[in-house]
């Protein structure tokens, strides 16, 4: 972690992201959490080392969110949607102890990075997670109500990438994708279709090129995400426009299936 740029939430650091990604690869998530928190408590009693507190906090907050269903972080809702697991008494007790250790104000690398004032702000942000771990009462957040009254506000965002990073903004594939996404966002038919999800935004992340790619779809509290990959490259010559339509439809279809939405509207009814 860069001590000059403290992060806002428990899933925002590189260490936290790596920890939850490693858990996602496990067959038994709860067992992996138990193992990680046990190791954290054993090795950080005297001083919470750099990276250790961030990783443990992320795991503790996922446990807490699973218990209560309350999480200030959209990332937690998405992760829990993709990774079902059960919290037993042992895991809960470990999470309570690990959370307390990771948030203590002294002998803690993370607390030292923040300093007293910002550290208090950070731990206050984590309070819903602490309350859930301890089984203390807390007020449930108001049900989320999306706002689709402004037609200029996009509900669909699409990002394409390759092994080299994001697609060049001026390549034919990206230009055609931008046209389609803009047309879909401007379409009343498509907006009405999306409103039935009860969410604000849909975010599609497509990877182009050969090789294996982990595909996943999830629903958060306010957004939905789909991550998917295609074997073809973005440079398809004359076939590019049609392939972009097919790829975008594939991503949206997977999202619709996960959210149990009606079949997709036709692109021809809303796109150039």
N, C-alpha and C positions, 0 to 999 in steps of 0.2 A: 504493500500500500504506500502511496505517496503521502507522507505526513503533512505536506503543504496543502493538500486538497482533500480534507475529510469528506466522506460520502454521507448521503442523507439516510438511506435505508439499509437494512441488514443484508440485502441481496446485491448491492451496488458495487462491491469491491471485486477484484479479480479472484481473490482467495475464496470468497463466498460463491462466486459463479462456478469456480472449479469444483468446490465441494458438492454443490447440488447437482452439477453435471455428472460427477462420479456416482452419486447416489442413483441417478436416473438409469445408469447402466447396470445396476444390480438387479438380480432376480428377486431378492427379498429385501425391500427397502427398509423395513423396520429393523431387521437384523443388522443391516449395514449401519443404520443410524445408532443403534445400540453400541456397536463396536467402536464407531468414531467418537461418540461422547464418552465412552469409558476410557479410551486412550487420552482424550483431552483432559479429563479430570486427573488422570494418573500423572501426566507429564507437565502440568501447568499449575500445580498447587502453589509453588513459591512465587512464580512470575508467569504471567500470561504472555507467551511469546508472540512475536510478529507473525501475523497470518493465522495463528491458532485461534485467537478470539473471534476473528471474522468468520472463519469456517464453522466454528461451533455455534455461534449466534445464528447463522443461517439455518442450520439444522434444527436448533431449538425453536426458532420461529415457525418453521414448517410443522413441527410437532404441535405447537400451540394453535396454529391455524387449523390443523386437522381436528383438534379437540373442539374448538369453538366455532369454526366457520368464519371467524372475524380476522381480517388481515388488512392493514393499511396499504400493503404493497400488492399491486396488480400481478406482479411476477409470482407471488405465492399462490394466488388463485389459479393461475395457469399451470404451475407445477403440480399442484394437488389434483387438478383435473386430469392430468396425464399419468399420475402415479398414485394409484390407490394403495393405502396401507392402513393398518390398525395400530392404534397406540395402546399398549398394555401398561400395567402398573410400573414395570421396571423401566420402560422407555420414558414414561412420564417423570419418574423420580430422577432419572439421569438428566433429563432436559431441565428440570427445576434447578438441580445442582450446577449444571454446566452454564445455564443462563446467569445464575448469580455470580459464578466465577468470571465469566466473560464480561460482565458489566460492573465489576467492582472498580472503584475509582483509583486504587493504588496497586502497585506491582502489576501493572497492566500496560503493555505497549500501546494498545489502541487508545486507552484513556489518556495516555501521555501525549499522543499525537493530537488529540482534540484540544486538550486543555480544559480547565474546570468549567467555564461557561458553556462552550459548545458541547462538551460531554454531557452536561445536564440536559441540553436540548435533544441530543441524540437518544439518551436513555428515556426521556419523556415520550419520544416518538415510539419507542419499543414497548410502552406501558400496556397496550392491549394484548401483546403476546405474553407478558409477565402475568397479567391477570388470568389469562386463559390457562396457563400452566398451573397456577395455584388454585384454580377453580373458583376464583373470586367473581362476584357479579359485575357485569358491565353492560352498558346500554348498547343494544344492537344498532348498527348503522341503519339509516333510512334506506328502504329499497331503492335501488338505482333506477332512475327514469331517464332514458336517453332523450336528447333534444335534437330533433331533426327538422326544426322549424325554419332554419336558415339554409336555403338550397345551395348557398355558396360554400357551405362547410362540407368537406369531403368525408364520406364514410368509408371509402375504400382506399387503402394504400398498398402499393406493390413494390417490392424491392427484388431486383435480380442480381445474381452474383455468379462468379466463376471461381476457380481455385486461385486466381490472381486478384480477386477482390470484386468490387462493384463493376457492372457493365459500363463501358464508356457512354456518356450521356448522349453522344451524337451518333451512335451506331444505329443501324436500321431496326434492329430488334427493340432497342430501348425506345426509339422514337415511336414505333408502332404501339408498343405497350403504353406509353404515355397517352397516346391518342385514345386508346380503348378505355383506359382507366378514367380519363377525363369525361368521356362520353357516358360511361356507366354512372359516374358520380352526378352527372347532369340529368340523368334520366329519371323521370318520375316513376316509371314502372319498376326500375331497379331499386330505387330508394324505398318504395312501398314494400318490395320483397324483403329488403334488409330490415325494415322496421319491425317485422314480425319476430326478429331474433331477440328483441328487448335489449340490444347492445348499441353502443355508440359507433364503434369502428371495427372494421375487419382489416387485418394486416396479413398479407401474403408475402412469403419469403421463398423465392424460387432459385434453385441452384442449377446452372447449366454446364454440361460437360460430362465426360466419362468418369466412372468411379462410383464407389458406394456413397450413399448419403442417407443420413438418418431422417426419416420423415415423421412428422408429428403434428397433431392438430389439438387445439385446446380452447376452452372457453374460460375467460376470466370473469371478473365482476362487471367490467364495462366494455371489454374488447374481446375479440376472438382472433386466433392466430392459426395459420397453417404454414408449415415448413415442408417443402417438397423438392424433388430433384428430377432432372431429365438427362438422359444420356447424350442428347445432341448438343452441339455448340450453338452460339448465338449467330454465327455467320452462315446463313443458309441460302444466300442468294435470293432468287426469285421466290423461293418457298417461305421466306421469312414472315411476311404478313399473315399468311394462313396458319403458320406454326405458332405464332404469338397468340392468335385467337384460341387455338386448341389448348395451349399451355395454360392460359389464363382461365379457360373454362374448367380444366382439370383441377386447378387449385381451388376455385370457387365451389366446384362440385364436392370436393372433399370437405370443405368447410360446411357446406349445406348438409351433407350427410351427418357430420358430427353434431351439428346443432338441430338436426331434424327439421330443416326448413323445407318449404315447397320446392319443386323443381325450378331450376334457373330460368329466368326469362331468356328470350332469344337475343343474341348479340345483334342480329340484323335489325331488330326493332329499335335499337338505341345507339348504334355505333356507326361511324362513317365507313 
